Amino acid sequence: MILLDGEKSLYLHILEILIPHLRSGAVVLGDDTKQFKKTLAPYVAYMQNPKNGFQSISLSLGEGVEYSVRL
């Protein structure tokens, strides 16, 4: 499991570094997706595109959480 809750502009970059180490079924949580909607739009779009190997849904928990599972 990965919890992304640091510098918002680095979510996608950090994820790209970690993807080779993720097994099928790994969970990735991206925090604050509603609060930083514009900054995190590329991250959310990437996670919600099935071509990138994840199944993802936006949750209305707190300031928003993108809940993603590696396929």
C-alpha positions in Angstrom: 0.0 0.0 0.0 1.1 3.5 -0.8 -0.3 6.7 0.8 0.5 9.8 -1.2 0.1 12.8 1.1 3.0 15.1 0.6 3.9 17.6 -2.1 0.9 17.4 -4.4 2.8 18.2 -7.6 5.0 15.2 -7.0 2.3 12.5 -6.6 2.6 11.3 -10.2 6.4 11.4 -10.3 6.6 9.5 -7.0 4.1 6.9 -8.3 6.1 6.4 -11.5 9.2 5.6 -9.4 7.3 3.1 -7.3 5.2 1.4 -10.0 7.9 -1.2 -10.9 7.8 -2.4 -7.3 4.0 -2.8 -7.1 2.3 -6.2 -7.3 -1.1 -6.8 -8.6 -3.6 -5.9 -6.0 -1.5 -3.1 -4.4 -3.5 -0.2 -3.1 -2.5 3.4 -3.8 -4.2 6.2 -1.9 -3.9 9.8 -3.1 -5.0 12.2 -0.4 -6.5 15.7 -0.8 -7.8 15.3 -4.3 -10.8 17.7 -3.7 -8.8 20.3 -1.9 -6.1 20.4 -4.6 -8.3 19.5 -7.5 -6.3 21.5 -10.2 -2.9 20.4 -9.0 -3.9 16.7 -8.7 -5.9 16.6 -12.0 -3.0 14.9 -13.9 -2.6 12.3 -11.2 -6.3 11.5 -11.0 -6.6 11.3 -14.8 -3.6 8.9 -14.9 -5.0 6.7 -12.2 -8.5 6.6 -13.8 -7.1 5.6 -17.2 -7.3 1.8 -17.3 -4.4 1.7 -19.8 -2.1 2.7 -17.0 -2.8 -0.5 -15.1 -5.0 0.7 -12.3 -8.7 0.6 -11.4 -9.5 3.8 -9.5 -12.3 5.7 -7.9 -12.6 9.1 -6.2 -13.9 9.0 -2.7 -15.5 11.9 -0.8 -13.6 11.3 2.4 -12.2 14.4 4.1 -10.7 16.6 1.4 -11.0 13.7 -1.2 -9.1 10.5 -1.7 -8.3 8.7 -4.9 -8.5 4.9 -4.1 -6.6 2.9 -6.7 -5.8 -0.8 -7.1 -3.0 -2.1 -9.3 -4.4 -4.6 -11.9 
